[in-house]
Protein backbone atom coordinates (compact mmCIF):
# COMPACT_ATOMS: atom_id res chain seq x y z
CA UNK A 1 0.00 0.00 0.00
CA UNK A 2 1.29 3.46 -0.90
CA UNK A 3 2.17 5.55 2.10
CA UNK A 4 3.42 9.06 2.79
CA UNK A 5 7.05 9.22 3.80
CA UNK A 6 7.10 5.45 4.34
CA UNK A 7 4.72 5.70 7.32
CA UNK A 8 1.77 3.38 7.67
CA UNK A 9 -1.57 5.16 8.26
CA UNK A 10 -3.35 4.78 11.57
CA UNK A 11 -6.37 3.61 9.60
CA UNK A 12 -7.99 4.01 6.19
CA UNK A 13 -11.60 4.22 5.03
CA UNK A 14 -13.58 4.35 1.79
CA UNK A 15 -15.77 7.27 0.66
CA UNK A 16 -18.60 7.57 -1.85
CA UNK A 17 -21.50 9.98 -2.25
CA UNK A 18 -24.78 10.46 -4.10
CA UNK A 19 -25.18 7.04 -5.70
CA UNK A 20 -28.88 7.86 -6.30
CA UNK A 21 -29.54 4.50 -7.92
CA UNK A 22 -32.87 3.85 -9.61
CA UNK A 23 -33.89 1.20 -12.13
CA UNK A 24 -35.01 3.80 -14.65
CA UNK A 25 -33.62 5.21 -17.94
CA UNK A 26 -30.89 7.83 -17.81
CA UNK A 27 -32.00 11.44 -17.40
CA UNK A 28 -30.81 14.93 -16.55
CA UNK A 29 -30.71 17.23 -13.57
CA UNK A 30 -32.83 20.39 -13.57
CA UNK A 31 -29.76 22.22 -14.91
CA UNK A 32 -29.25 19.72 -17.73
CA UNK A 33 -26.39 17.59 -16.33
CA UNK A 34 -26.68 13.94 -17.46
CA UNK A 35 -27.58 11.40 -14.79
CA UNK A 36 -26.87 7.68 -15.12
CA UNK A 37 -29.29 5.99 -12.73
CA UNK A 38 -28.49 2.37 -13.51
CA UNK A 39 -24.76 2.87 -14.02
CA UNK A 40 -24.45 4.36 -10.54
CA UNK A 41 -24.93 0.85 -9.14
CA UNK A 42 -21.91 -0.28 -11.17
CA UNK A 43 -19.92 2.61 -9.70
CA UNK A 44 -20.85 1.42 -6.20
CA UNK A 45 -19.99 -2.18 -7.06
CA UNK A 46 -16.62 -1.07 -8.38
CA UNK A 47 -16.01 0.91 -5.20
CA UNK A 48 -16.80 -2.05 -2.96
CA UNK A 49 -14.52 -4.33 -4.97
CA UNK A 50 -11.65 -1.82 -4.87
CA UNK A 51 -12.08 -1.25 -1.16
CA UNK A 52 -12.06 -4.97 -0.45
CA UNK A 53 -8.97 -5.42 -2.65
CA UNK A 54 -7.24 -2.73 -0.63
CA UNK A 55 -7.58 -5.08 2.38
CA UNK A 56 -6.71 -2.42 4.95
CA UNK A 57 -9.79 -0.20 4.88
CA UNK A 58 -11.32 -0.25 8.36
CA UNK A 59 -14.73 1.13 7.35
CA UNK A 60 -16.51 3.00 4.56
CA UNK A 61 -18.66 6.13 4.56
CA UNK A 62 -21.65 6.87 2.34
CA UNK A 63 -22.42 10.57 2.24
CA UNK A 64 -26.11 10.18 1.49
CA UNK A 65 -28.67 9.82 -1.31
CA UNK A 66 -28.28 6.12 -2.04
CA UNK A 67 -31.47 6.14 -4.14
CA UNK A 68 -32.93 8.81 -6.40
CA UNK A 69 -36.11 10.77 -5.93
CA UNK A 70 -37.37 9.57 -9.34
CA UNK A 71 -37.35 5.97 -8.14
CA UNK A 72 -40.94 4.68 -8.40
CA UNK A 73 -42.39 4.95 -4.92
CA UNK A 74 -43.79 1.41 -4.99
CA UNK A 75 -40.19 0.25 -5.42
CA UNK A 76 -38.54 2.57 -2.88
CA UNK A 77 -38.15 -0.06 -0.17
CA UNK A 78 -36.72 -2.82 -2.35
CA UNK A 79 -34.42 -0.32 -4.09
CA UNK A 80 -33.01 0.92 -0.80
CA UNK A 81 -32.60 -2.67 0.36
CA UNK A 82 -30.80 -3.53 -2.89
CA UNK A 83 -28.28 -0.72 -2.45
CA UNK A 84 -27.77 -1.50 1.24
CA UNK A 85 -27.14 -5.14 0.32
CA UNK A 86 -24.41 -3.95 -2.05
CA UNK A 87 -22.79 -1.90 0.73
CA UNK A 88 -22.96 -5.00 2.93
CA UNK A 89 -20.50 -6.72 0.56
CA UNK A 90 -17.80 -4.47 1.98
CA UNK A 91 -15.52 -6.22 4.46
CA UNK A 92 -16.26 -3.80 7.27
CA UNK A 93 -18.98 -1.48 8.56
CA UNK A 94 -20.45 1.31 6.45
CA UNK A 95 -21.54 4.54 8.10
CA UNK A 96 -24.40 6.19 6.23
CA UNK A 97 -25.82 9.69 6.11
CA UNK A 98 -29.41 10.48 5.19
CA UNK A 99 -29.84 12.75 2.14
CA UNK A 100 -32.84 14.49 0.65
CA UNK A 101 -33.31 11.80 -2.02
CA UNK A 102 -33.40 9.15 0.69
CA UNK A 103 -36.21 11.08 2.37
CA UNK A 104 -38.14 11.42 -0.89
CA UNK A 105 -38.44 7.63 -0.85
CA UNK A 106 -38.86 6.57 2.79
CA UNK A 107 -39.53 8.22 6.16
CA UNK A 108 -36.50 8.81 8.35
CA UNK A 109 -37.58 6.28 10.96
CA UNK A 110 -37.51 3.55 8.30
CA UNK A 111 -34.20 4.75 6.90
CA UNK A 112 -32.52 4.79 10.32
CA UNK A 113 -33.36 1.12 10.66
CA UNK A 114 -32.45 0.07 7.12
CA UNK A 115 -29.15 1.96 7.13
CA UNK A 116 -28.27 0.60 10.57
CA UNK A 117 -27.44 4.08 11.87
CA UNK A 118 -26.00 4.03 15.43
CA UNK A 119 -28.88 6.30 16.36
CA UNK A 120 -29.22 8.31 19.56
CA UNK A 121 -32.89 8.36 20.64
CA UNK A 122 -34.03 8.00 17.04
CA UNK A 123 -31.84 10.81 15.68
CA UNK A 124 -29.84 10.44 12.47
CA UNK A 125 -26.75 12.11 13.90
CA UNK A 126 -24.10 10.13 15.75
CA UNK A 127 -20.37 9.77 16.33
CA UNK A 128 -17.79 7.01 16.49
CA UNK A 129 -14.07 6.63 17.16
CA UNK A 130 -12.08 4.29 14.87
CA UNK A 131 -8.97 4.74 17.05
CA UNK A 132 -8.21 6.56 20.33
CA UNK A 133 -6.83 9.68 18.62
CA UNK A 134 -9.67 10.30 16.14
CA UNK A 135 -13.39 10.92 16.35
CA UNK A 136 -15.88 11.08 13.48
CA UNK A 137 -18.99 13.19 14.00
CA UNK A 138 -21.85 12.55 11.55
CA UNK A 139 -24.40 15.36 11.33
CA UNK A 140 -28.00 15.06 10.22
CA UNK A 141 -28.48 17.85 7.66
CA UNK A 142 -32.26 17.29 7.68
CA UNK A 143 -33.03 17.41 11.39
CA UNK A 144 -34.92 20.59 10.53
CA UNK A 145 -36.58 19.85 7.21
CA UNK A 146 -39.89 19.76 5.39
CA UNK A 147 -39.15 16.24 4.14
CA UNK A 148 -38.90 13.03 6.14
CA UNK A 149 -40.95 14.14 9.17
CA UNK A 150 -44.73 13.84 9.60
CA UNK A 151 -46.60 16.88 8.31
CA UNK A 152 -47.33 18.41 11.71
CA UNK A 153 -44.02 17.56 13.37
CA UNK A 154 -42.32 20.50 15.15
CA UNK A 155 -39.22 20.09 12.95
CA UNK A 156 -41.36 20.26 9.82
CA UNK A 157 -43.11 23.39 11.09
CA UNK A 158 -39.78 25.01 12.01
CA UNK A 159 -38.46 24.31 8.52
CA UNK A 160 -41.56 25.75 6.90
CA UNK A 161 -41.16 28.94 8.94
CA UNK A 162 -37.55 29.29 7.78
CA UNK A 163 -38.50 28.81 4.13
CA UNK A 164 -41.41 31.27 4.35
CA UNK A 165 -39.10 33.88 5.86
CA UNK A 166 -36.15 33.31 3.51
CA UNK A 167 -37.56 32.12 0.18
CA UNK A 168 -40.10 34.41 -1.57
CA UNK A 169 -41.08 31.83 -4.21
CA UNK A 170 -44.22 29.68 -4.13
CA UNK A 171 -42.01 26.80 -5.29
CA UNK A 172 -39.62 26.52 -2.35
CA UNK A 173 -37.18 24.53 -4.47
CA UNK A 174 -36.71 27.58 -6.70
CA UNK A 175 -33.99 30.19 -6.03
CA UNK A 176 -35.50 32.76 -8.42
CA UNK A 177 -34.94 36.30 -7.21
CA UNK A 178 -32.67 35.17 -4.39
CA UNK A 179 -29.15 36.56 -4.14
CA UNK A 180 -25.82 35.06 -3.07
CA UNK A 181 -25.83 32.74 -0.08
CA UNK A 182 -29.57 33.29 0.45
CA UNK A 183 -30.04 30.77 -2.35
CA UNK A 184 -29.38 27.97 0.13
CA UNK A 185 -32.89 28.31 1.57
CA UNK A 186 -34.42 25.71 -0.71
CA UNK A 187 -36.75 22.89 0.19
CA UNK A 188 -34.25 20.18 -0.77
CA UNK A 189 -31.81 21.49 1.86
CA UNK A 190 -32.20 21.60 5.63
CA UNK A 191 -30.65 22.54 8.97
CA UNK A 192 -29.11 20.76 11.95
CA UNK A 193 -31.06 22.90 14.44
CA UNK A 194 -30.37 24.02 17.99
CA UNK A 195 -30.70 20.64 19.69
CA UNK A 196 -28.14 19.03 17.39
CA UNK A 197 -25.81 22.02 17.80
CA UNK A 198 -25.85 21.47 21.57
CA UNK A 199 -25.03 17.81 21.01
CA UNK A 200 -22.20 18.81 18.65
CA UNK A 201 -20.84 21.25 21.24
CA UNK A 202 -20.75 18.49 23.85
CA UNK A 203 -19.01 16.12 21.42
CA UNK A 204 -16.34 18.71 20.58
CA UNK A 205 -15.78 19.47 24.26
CA UNK A 206 -15.29 15.78 24.93
CA UNK A 207 -12.94 15.41 21.96
CA UNK A 208 -10.87 18.34 23.17
CA UNK A 209 -10.69 16.84 26.65
CA UNK A 210 -9.56 13.49 25.23
CA UNK A 211 -7.12 15.10 22.76
CA UNK A 212 -8.92 13.65 19.75
CA UNK A 213 -8.76 14.99 16.20
CA UNK A 214 -12.24 15.37 14.75
CA UNK A 215 -13.62 14.80 11.26
CA UNK A 216 -17.09 16.24 10.60
CA UNK A 217 -19.29 14.43 8.04
CA UNK A 218 -22.55 15.79 6.66
CA UNK A 219 -24.61 15.27 3.52
CA UNK A 220 -24.85 19.04 2.99
CA UNK A 221 -21.66 21.10 2.60
CA UNK A 222 -20.63 23.42 5.43
CA UNK A 223 -18.55 26.04 3.62
CA UNK A 224 -19.60 28.38 0.78
CA UNK A 225 -16.20 28.19 -0.90
CA UNK A 226 -16.44 24.41 -1.21
CA UNK A 227 -19.89 24.25 -2.81
CA UNK A 228 -22.62 26.12 -4.63
CA UNK A 229 -24.78 28.40 -2.49
CA UNK A 230 -27.79 26.30 -3.56
CA UNK A 231 -26.25 23.21 -1.91
CA UNK A 232 -25.37 24.60 1.53
CA UNK A 233 -26.73 23.68 4.93
CA UNK A 234 -29.22 26.36 6.03
CA UNK A 235 -27.44 26.98 9.33
CA UNK A 236 -23.91 26.33 8.10
CA UNK A 237 -22.73 29.56 9.77
CA UNK A 238 -23.80 28.32 13.20
CA UNK A 239 -21.97 25.05 12.63
CA UNK A 240 -18.80 26.80 11.42
CA UNK A 241 -18.81 29.25 14.32
CA UNK A 242 -19.08 26.34 16.73
CA UNK A 243 -16.34 24.19 15.23
CA UNK A 244 -14.09 27.25 14.90
CA UNK A 245 -14.39 27.79 18.65
CA UNK A 246 -12.47 24.53 19.10
CA UNK A 247 -9.11 23.44 17.70
CA UNK A 248 -9.85 19.73 17.36
CA UNK A 249 -11.70 19.74 14.01
CA UNK A 250 -9.35 18.98 11.12
CA UNK A 251 -11.66 18.25 8.17
CA UNK A 252 -15.28 18.47 7.04
CA UNK A 253 -16.54 16.08 4.35
CA UNK A 254 -19.83 16.32 2.48
CA UNK A 255 -21.79 15.32 -0.64
CA UNK A 256 -24.95 16.75 -2.26
CA UNK A 257 -23.22 19.23 -4.61
CA UNK A 258 -22.56 16.75 -7.41
CA UNK A 259 -19.67 18.57 -9.08
CA UNK A 260 -17.62 18.39 -5.85
CA UNK A 261 -15.46 21.10 -4.31
CA UNK A 262 -12.66 21.92 -1.92
CA UNK A 263 -11.39 24.75 0.26
CA UNK A 264 -9.34 25.36 3.38
CA UNK A 265 -11.08 27.80 5.70
CA UNK A 266 -9.63 30.60 7.83
CA UNK A 267 -8.99 28.17 10.70
CA UNK A 268 -7.08 25.69 8.57
CA UNK A 269 -9.95 23.17 8.36
CA UNK A 270 -10.14 21.25 5.08
CA UNK A 271 -13.60 21.13 3.46
CA UNK A 272 -14.03 18.49 0.75
CA UNK A 273 -17.27 17.85 -1.14
CA UNK A 274 -17.25 14.54 -3.00
CA UNK A 275 -18.33 14.16 -6.61
CA UNK A 276 -21.56 12.25 -7.28
CA UNK A 277 -21.43 8.63 -8.40
CA UNK A 278 -24.74 9.32 -10.18
CA UNK A 279 -23.20 11.63 -12.76
CA UNK A 280 -20.37 9.34 -13.87
CA UNK A 281 -20.78 8.32 -17.53
CA UNK A 282 -20.37 4.61 -18.34
CA UNK A 283 -16.78 3.41 -17.92
CA UNK A 284 -16.11 6.06 -15.29
CA UNK A 285 -16.20 6.18 -11.49
CA UNK A 286 -16.34 8.51 -8.50
CA UNK A 287 -15.22 7.12 -5.17
CA UNK A 288 -12.07 7.01 -3.11
CA UNK A 289 -10.38 6.23 0.16
CA UNK A 290 -8.63 8.22 2.84
CA UNK A 291 -5.44 7.30 4.67
CA UNK A 292 -5.39 8.83 8.14
CA UNK A 293 -2.06 9.59 9.81
CA UNK A 294 -1.29 11.23 13.13
CA UNK A 295 -0.73 14.59 11.46
CA UNK A 296 -2.58 14.44 8.14
CA UNK A 297 -5.40 12.92 6.10
CA UNK A 298 -4.47 11.81 2.59
CA UNK A 299 -7.45 11.54 0.25
CA UNK A 300 -7.08 9.44 -2.88
CA UNK A 301 -10.09 10.01 -5.10
CA UNK A 302 -10.59 7.69 -8.04
CA UNK A 303 -12.54 9.84 -10.45
CA UNK A 304 -12.40 8.64 -14.04
CA UNK A 305 -13.81 10.38 -17.04
CA UNK A 306 -13.05 8.97 -20.48
CA UNK A 307 -10.69 6.60 -18.70
CA UNK A 308 -8.58 9.48 -17.37
CA UNK A 309 -7.89 9.07 -13.64
CA UNK A 310 -7.88 12.12 -11.40
CA UNK A 311 -6.42 12.38 -7.92
CA UNK A 312 -7.46 14.86 -5.25
CA UNK A 313 -5.28 15.11 -2.13
CA UNK A 314 -6.35 18.08 0.05
CA UNK A 315 -3.35 17.63 2.33
CA UNK A 316 -1.01 18.51 -0.54
CA UNK A 317 0.16 22.14 -0.61
CA UNK A 318 -2.60 24.49 -1.70
CA UNK A 319 -2.93 24.45 -5.47
CA UNK A 320 -1.36 20.99 -5.81
CA UNK A 321 -4.35 18.97 -4.61
CA UNK A 322 -4.77 17.17 -7.94
CA UNK A 323 -1.22 15.81 -7.92
CA UNK A 324 -0.20 12.43 -6.47
CA UNK A 325 1.68 13.11 -3.22
CA UNK A 326 4.89 11.42 -4.35
CA UNK A 327 5.38 13.91 -7.22
CA UNK A 328 4.89 17.00 -5.06
CA UNK A 329 8.15 18.84 -4.24
CA UNK A 330 7.26 21.62 -1.78
CA UNK A 331 10.84 22.74 -1.09
CA UNK A 332 13.73 23.95 -3.21
CA UNK A 333 17.31 25.24 -2.95
CA UNK A 334 19.93 27.42 -4.64
CA UNK A 335 22.01 24.56 -6.04
CA UNK A 336 23.27 25.41 -9.52
CA UNK A 337 22.70 22.66 -12.08
CA UNK A 338 24.07 21.85 -15.52
CA UNK A 339 22.16 22.11 -18.77
CA UNK A 340 23.44 18.70 -19.90
CA UNK A 341 24.17 15.19 -18.59
CA UNK A 342 22.26 13.20 -15.99
CA UNK A 343 20.46 15.24 -13.29
CA UNK A 344 21.64 12.88 -10.55
CA UNK A 345 25.25 13.67 -11.51
CA UNK A 346 24.89 17.47 -11.35
CA UNK A 347 25.92 18.02 -7.76
CA UNK A 348 29.43 17.08 -6.75
CA UNK A 349 28.81 18.82 -3.40
CA UNK A 350 25.44 19.63 -1.86
CA UNK A 351 26.11 22.69 0.27
CA UNK A 352 24.82 22.42 3.83
CA UNK A 353 24.83 26.12 4.68
CA UNK A 354 23.72 29.37 3.00
CA UNK A 355 25.54 32.71 3.28
CA UNK A 356 23.94 35.92 2.04
CA UNK A 357 25.52 39.36 1.77
CA UNK A 358 23.66 42.50 0.70
CA UNK A 359 26.28 44.35 -1.31
CA UNK A 360 27.30 47.29 -3.44
CA UNK A 361 30.18 47.07 -5.88
CA UNK A 362 32.23 49.58 -3.91
CA UNK A 363 32.65 46.93 -1.21
CA UNK A 364 33.88 44.27 -3.65
CA UNK A 365 37.30 43.81 -2.05
CA UNK A 366 35.85 43.38 1.42
CA UNK A 367 33.27 40.87 0.15
CA UNK A 368 35.96 39.02 -1.80
CA UNK A 369 37.97 38.59 1.40
CA UNK A 370 34.85 37.57 3.33
CA UNK A 371 33.64 34.97 0.84
CA UNK A 372 37.04 33.28 0.87
CA UNK A 373 36.44 32.47 4.55
CA UNK A 374 33.66 30.08 3.58
CA UNK A 375 34.34 26.56 2.29
CA UNK A 376 32.59 24.70 -0.49
CA UNK A 377 30.00 23.60 2.10
CA UNK A 378 28.47 27.08 1.80
CA UNK A 379 26.23 28.45 -0.97
CA UNK A 380 27.06 32.12 -1.59
CA UNK A 381 24.14 34.44 -2.41
CA UNK A 382 24.71 38.14 -3.13
CA UNK A 383 21.86 40.67 -3.02
CA UNK A 384 22.91 43.71 -5.09
CA UNK A 385 21.37 47.00 -3.96
CA UNK A 386 23.24 49.05 -6.61
CA UNK A 387 22.18 46.99 -9.66
CA UNK A 388 25.76 46.07 -10.56
CA UNK A 389 26.18 42.31 -10.94
CA UNK A 390 28.28 41.42 -13.99
CA UNK A 391 31.29 43.37 -12.70
CA UNK A 392 31.68 40.76 -9.95
CA UNK A 393 32.80 38.16 -12.49
CA UNK A 394 36.35 39.35 -11.98
CA UNK A 395 36.26 37.02 -8.97
CA UNK A 396 36.28 33.32 -9.83
CA UNK A 397 33.98 32.44 -6.91
CA UNK A 398 31.39 34.90 -8.24
CA UNK A 399 30.74 32.63 -11.21
CA UNK A 400 29.47 29.98 -8.78
CA UNK A 401 27.51 32.39 -6.59
CA UNK A 402 23.84 33.35 -6.88
CA UNK A 403 23.21 37.00 -7.75
CA UNK A 404 19.92 38.82 -7.14
CA UNK A 405 19.57 42.50 -8.01
CA UNK A 406 17.04 45.15 -7.00
CA UNK A 407 18.14 48.74 -6.56
CA UNK A 408 18.18 50.45 -3.17
CA UNK A 409 16.71 47.59 -1.14
CA UNK A 410 17.80 46.24 2.24
CA UNK A 411 18.79 42.74 3.25
CA UNK A 412 15.48 42.20 5.06
CA UNK A 413 13.55 43.23 1.93
CA UNK A 414 15.56 40.64 0.02
CA UNK A 415 15.23 38.02 2.75
CA UNK A 416 11.44 38.28 2.86
CA UNK A 417 11.14 37.88 -0.88
CA UNK A 418 13.88 35.41 -1.79
CA UNK A 419 14.57 33.37 1.35
CA UNK A 420 11.21 31.75 1.96
CA UNK A 421 11.69 28.85 4.42
CA UNK A 422 10.69 26.33 1.75
CA UNK A 423 13.35 27.72 -0.60
CA UNK A 424 16.17 27.46 1.95
CA UNK A 425 14.97 24.26 3.63
CA UNK A 426 18.00 22.27 2.42
CA UNK A 427 20.37 24.44 4.43
CA UNK A 428 21.04 23.68 8.10
CA UNK A 429 22.06 27.30 8.81
CA UNK A 430 21.36 30.57 7.02
CA UNK A 431 23.78 33.50 7.41
CA UNK A 432 22.17 36.89 6.71
CA UNK A 433 25.06 39.35 6.88
CA UNK A 434 25.95 42.96 6.16
CA UNK A 435 28.70 43.91 3.70
CA UNK A 436 30.90 45.91 6.10
CA UNK A 437 32.24 43.03 8.18
CA UNK A 438 35.88 42.09 8.59
CA UNK A 439 36.38 38.33 8.81
CA UNK A 440 40.15 38.15 9.31
CA UNK A 441 39.75 36.24 12.60
CA UNK A 442 36.74 34.16 11.50
CA UNK A 443 36.64 30.46 10.55
CA UNK A 444 33.21 29.44 9.25
CA UNK A 445 33.59 25.70 9.82
CA UNK A 446 34.77 26.21 13.40
CA UNK A 447 31.90 28.61 13.95
CA UNK A 448 29.37 25.97 12.86
CA UNK A 449 30.97 23.45 15.22
CA UNK A 450 30.57 25.81 18.19
CA UNK A 451 26.98 26.65 17.25
CA UNK A 452 26.14 22.95 17.21
CA UNK A 453 28.10 22.28 20.39
CA UNK A 454 26.11 24.89 22.32
CA UNK A 455 22.77 24.14 20.63
CA UNK A 456 22.31 27.69 19.31
CA UNK A 457 19.35 28.25 16.99
CA UNK A 458 20.02 31.98 16.50
CA UNK A 459 23.59 33.23 16.78
CA UNK A 460 26.24 35.64 15.58
CA UNK A 461 30.03 35.91 15.87
CA UNK A 462 31.41 38.13 18.61
CA UNK A 463 32.23 41.69 17.56
CA UNK A 464 35.67 43.19 18.15
CA UNK A 465 35.05 45.49 21.17
CA UNK A 466 37.44 48.20 20.03
CA UNK A 467 36.17 48.61 16.47
CA UNK A 468 32.91 50.02 15.10
CA UNK A 469 29.49 50.71 16.55
CA UNK A 470 27.65 47.87 18.20
CA UNK A 471 25.62 46.90 21.25
CA UNK A 472 27.67 46.28 24.35
CA UNK A 473 25.90 42.91 24.63
CA UNK A 474 27.31 41.65 21.32
CA UNK A 475 30.94 42.63 21.89
CA UNK A 476 33.36 39.73 22.08
CA UNK A 477 34.30 38.48 25.54
CA UNK A 478 37.73 36.99 25.53
CA UNK A 479 37.06 34.55 28.39
CA UNK A 480 33.99 32.90 26.79
CA UNK A 481 33.22 30.56 23.90
CA UNK A 482 29.68 32.02 23.72
CA UNK A 483 27.43 34.47 25.56
CA UNK A 484 23.80 35.42 25.05
CA UNK A 485 22.09 38.00 22.77
CA UNK A 486 22.39 38.81 19.05
CA UNK A 487 21.61 41.77 16.82
CA UNK A 488 20.70 41.87 13.13
CA UNK A 489 24.11 42.80 11.66
CA UNK A 490 25.55 39.29 11.26
CA UNK A 491 22.81 36.89 12.31
CA UNK A 492 22.91 33.14 11.73
CA UNK A 493 19.66 31.15 11.87
CA UNK A 494 19.00 27.44 12.02
CA UNK A 495 16.48 26.37 9.41
CA UNK A 496 13.80 25.86 12.09
CA UNK A 497 14.38 29.25 13.68
CA UNK A 498 14.36 30.94 10.27
CA UNK A 499 10.97 29.41 9.45
CA UNK A 500 9.57 31.33 12.41
CA UNK A 501 11.56 34.54 11.94
CA UNK A 502 10.68 34.80 8.24
CA UNK A 503 7.00 34.93 9.12
CA UNK A 504 7.67 37.74 11.60
CA UNK A 505 9.40 39.99 9.04
CA UNK A 506 6.99 42.67 7.85
CA UNK A 507 6.77 43.37 4.12
CA UNK A 508 6.80 47.15 4.53
CA UNK A 509 9.38 47.42 7.35
CA UNK A 510 12.52 46.97 5.29
CA UNK A 511 15.26 47.89 7.76
CA UNK A 512 14.55 45.22 10.36
CA UNK A 513 15.06 47.51 13.34
CA UNK A 514 13.60 46.00 16.49
CA UNK A 515 13.63 42.51 15.02
CA UNK A 516 16.60 41.46 17.15
CA UNK A 517 14.62 42.11 20.35
CA UNK A 518 11.81 39.84 19.11
CA UNK A 519 13.95 36.91 17.93
CA UNK A 520 13.53 35.16 21.28
CA UNK A 521 9.89 34.49 20.37
CA UNK A 522 11.08 31.98 17.78
CA UNK A 523 13.08 29.62 20.02
CA UNK A 524 12.49 27.98 23.36
CA UNK A 525 14.16 28.37 25.78
CA UNK A 526 15.55 31.58 24.31
CA UNK A 527 18.24 32.05 26.95
CA UNK A 528 19.79 28.74 25.87
CA UNK A 529 19.15 28.87 22.12
CA UNK A 530 20.32 32.42 21.30
CA UNK A 531 23.93 33.51 21.72
CA UNK A 532 27.10 35.27 20.58
CA UNK A 533 30.01 33.02 19.63
CA UNK A 534 32.97 34.83 21.22
CA UNK A 535 35.56 32.31 20.08
CA UNK A 536 34.86 33.26 16.45
CA UNK A 537 34.81 37.01 16.04
CA UNK A 538 34.47 39.66 13.36
CA UNK A 539 34.97 43.42 12.99
CA UNK A 540 32.21 45.91 12.21
CA UNK A 541 33.81 48.34 9.77
CA UNK A 542 30.95 50.90 9.87
CA UNK A 543 30.76 51.69 6.14
CA UNK A 544 27.43 53.50 5.58
CA UNK A 545 27.20 52.46 1.91
CA UNK A 546 23.52 51.49 1.81
CA UNK A 547 22.67 54.44 4.04
CA UNK A 548 24.00 56.73 1.33
CA UNK A 549 21.47 55.25 -1.10
CA UNK A 550 18.80 57.42 0.54
CA UNK A 551 17.53 60.74 -0.78
CA UNK A 552 18.51 64.20 0.46
CA UNK A 553 15.43 66.09 1.62
CA UNK A 554 14.80 69.33 3.54
CA UNK A 555 18.48 69.97 4.06
CA UNK A 556 19.14 66.49 5.44
CA UNK A 557 21.84 64.23 4.08
CA UNK A 558 20.71 60.94 2.45
CA UNK A 559 21.86 58.87 5.42
CA UNK A 560 19.85 61.01 7.83
CA UNK A 561 16.60 60.20 6.03
CA UNK A 562 17.46 56.51 6.12
CA UNK A 563 18.22 56.64 9.84
CA UNK A 564 14.93 58.46 10.53
CA UNK A 565 13.04 55.75 8.62
CA UNK A 566 14.82 53.09 10.70
CA UNK A 567 13.65 54.65 13.95
CA UNK A 568 10.07 54.94 12.67
CA UNK A 569 10.07 51.29 11.64
CA UNK A 570 11.31 50.24 15.06
CA UNK A 571 8.38 51.98 16.73
CA UNK A 572 5.90 50.55 14.21
CA UNK A 573 7.21 47.01 14.64
CA UNK A 574 7.05 47.24 18.43
CA UNK A 575 3.47 48.46 18.24
CA UNK A 576 2.38 45.76 15.79
CA UNK A 577 3.88 42.95 17.80
CA UNK A 578 2.43 44.25 21.04
CA UNK A 579 -1.01 44.65 19.45
CA UNK A 580 -0.83 41.18 17.93
CA UNK A 581 -0.02 39.61 21.29
CA UNK A 582 -2.81 41.52 22.98
CA UNK A 583 -5.33 40.46 20.31
CA UNK A 584 -4.27 36.84 20.65
CA UNK A 585 -4.68 36.76 24.41
CA UNK A 586 -8.09 38.42 24.17
CA UNK A 587 -9.23 35.90 21.55
CA UNK A 588 -8.25 33.11 23.94
CA UNK A 589 -10.13 34.70 26.82
CA UNK A 590 -6.91 35.56 28.63
CA UNK A 591 -6.25 38.93 30.22
CA UNK A 592 -3.41 40.45 28.13
CA UNK A 593 -0.12 40.70 29.92
CA UNK A 594 2.26 43.61 29.41
CA UNK A 595 3.96 43.69 26.03
CA UNK A 596 7.10 41.59 25.77
CA UNK A 597 8.41 43.45 22.75
CA UNK A 598 10.61 45.91 24.63
Secondary structure as GFF3:
##gff-version 3
##sequence-region A 1 598
A	DSSP	beta_strand	11	16	.	.	.	ID=ss1
A	DSSP	beta_strand	27	28	.	.	.	ID=ss2
A	DSSP	beta_strand	34	35	.	.	.	ID=ss3
A	DSSP	alpha_helix	39	54	.	.	.	ID=ss4
A	DSSP	beta_strand	57	62	.	.	.	ID=ss5
A	DSSP	three_ten_helix	73	75	.	.	.	ID=ss6
A	DSSP	alpha_helix	76	87	.	.	.	ID=ss7
A	DSSP	beta_strand	93	96	.	.	.	ID=ss8
A	DSSP	alpha_helix	100	105	.	.	.	ID=ss9
A	DSSP	alpha_helix	108	114	.	.	.	ID=ss10
A	DSSP	beta_strand	126	131	.	.	.	ID=ss11
A	DSSP	beta_strand	134	138	.	.	.	ID=ss12
A	DSSP	alpha_helix	154	166	.	.	.	ID=ss13
A	DSSP	three_ten_helix	180	184	.	.	.	ID=ss14
A	DSSP	alpha_helix	193	209	.	.	.	ID=ss15
A	DSSP	beta_strand	213	218	.	.	.	ID=ss16
A	DSSP	three_ten_helix	229	231	.	.	.	ID=ss17
A	DSSP	alpha_helix	236	244	.	.	.	ID=ss18
A	DSSP	beta_strand	249	254	.	.	.	ID=ss19
A	DSSP	beta_strand	261	264	.	.	.	ID=ss20
A	DSSP	beta_strand	270	273	.	.	.	ID=ss21
A	DSSP	three_ten_helix	277	279	.	.	.	ID=ss22
A	DSSP	beta_strand	285	292	.	.	.	ID=ss23
A	DSSP	beta_strand	297	305	.	.	.	ID=ss24
A	DSSP	beta_strand	308	310	.	.	.	ID=ss25
A	DSSP	three_ten_helix	325	327	.	.	.	ID=ss26
A	DSSP	three_ten_helix	343	345	.	.	.	ID=ss27
A	DSSP	beta_strand	353	359	.	.	.	ID=ss28
A	DSSP	three_ten_helix	361	363	.	.	.	ID=ss29
A	DSSP	alpha_helix	364	371	.	.	.	ID=ss30
A	DSSP	beta_strand	378	384	.	.	.	ID=ss31
A	DSSP	three_ten_helix	390	394	.	.	.	ID=ss32
A	DSSP	three_ten_helix	396	400	.	.	.	ID=ss33
A	DSSP	beta_strand	402	405	.	.	.	ID=ss34
A	DSSP	alpha_helix	411	418	.	.	.	ID=ss35
A	DSSP	beta_strand	429	433	.	.	.	ID=ss36
A	DSSP	beta_strand	437	438	.	.	.	ID=ss37
A	DSSP	alpha_helix	444	453	.	.	.	ID=ss38
A	DSSP	beta_strand	458	463	.	.	.	ID=ss39
A	DSSP	three_ten_helix	472	474	.	.	.	ID=ss40
A	DSSP	beta_strand	482	483	.	.	.	ID=ss41
A	DSSP	beta_strand	490	494	.	.	.	ID=ss42
A	DSSP	alpha_helix	495	504	.	.	.	ID=ss43
A	DSSP	alpha_helix	515	518	.	.	.	ID=ss44
A	DSSP	three_ten_helix	519	522	.	.	.	ID=ss45
A	DSSP	alpha_helix	526	529	.	.	.	ID=ss46
A	DSSP	beta_strand	530	540	.	.	.	ID=ss47
A	DSSP	three_ten_helix	547	549	.	.	.	ID=ss48
A	DSSP	alpha_helix	558	587	.	.	.	ID=ss49
###
